[in-house]
Amino acid sequence: MVLAAAGSIFSTAVVGGVLLAVVLLIIRSMWKKKKRTGSCAGCSCGCGDCPHSRG
């Protein structure tokens, strides 16, 4: 019985670790994309230095 419980805890930890890694990769990708495109992607704020400004 103890072995089954340990196996369950281990498998839960593995699945949790994989999900955490996926979330971190998604956040990293979003961070890099934001740095590449700038902070105001797609806005029409009218800022002079904004690459997406319509002004």
C-alpha positions in Angstrom: 0.0 0.0 0.0 2.8 2.4 0.8 4.5 1.7 -2.6 1.2 2.6 -4.4 0.9 5.8 -2.5 4.6 6.7 -3.3 4.0 5.9 -6.9 0.9 8.2 -7.0 2.8 11.0 -5.4 5.7 10.6 -7.9 3.4 10.6 -10.9 1.6 13.6 -9.6 4.9 15.4 -9.1 6.0 14.5 -12.7 2.8 15.7 -14.3 2.9 18.9 -12.2 6.5 19.5 -13.2 5.7 19.0 -16.9 2.8 21.4 -16.7 4.9 24.0 -14.9 7.6 23.7 -17.6 5.0 24.2 -20.3 3.6 27.3 -18.5 7.1 28.7 -18.1 7.9 28.2 -21.8 4.6 30.0 -22.8 5.4 32.9 -20.5 9.0 33.1 -21.8 7.7 33.1 -25.4 5.2 35.9 -24.6 8.0 37.9 -22.8 10.3 37.6 -25.8 7.5 38.6 -28.2 6.7 41.6 -26.1 10.3 42.7 -26.0 10.6 42.3 -29.7 7.4 44.2 -30.6 7.5 46.8 -27.9 5.2 47.6 -25.0 2.2 48.9 -26.9 1.6 46.3 -29.6 -1.3 47.3 -31.8 -2.4 50.4 -29.9 -3.3 53.8 -31.3 -2.0 55.8 -28.4 -0.3 58.5 -30.6 3.0 58.3 -28.8 5.9 59.7 -30.8 8.2 56.8 -30.3 5.6 54.1 -30.6 6.2 51.9 -33.7 2.4 51.1 -33.8 1.2 54.7 -33.5 -1.2 55.9 -36.2 -0.2 59.5 -35.7 
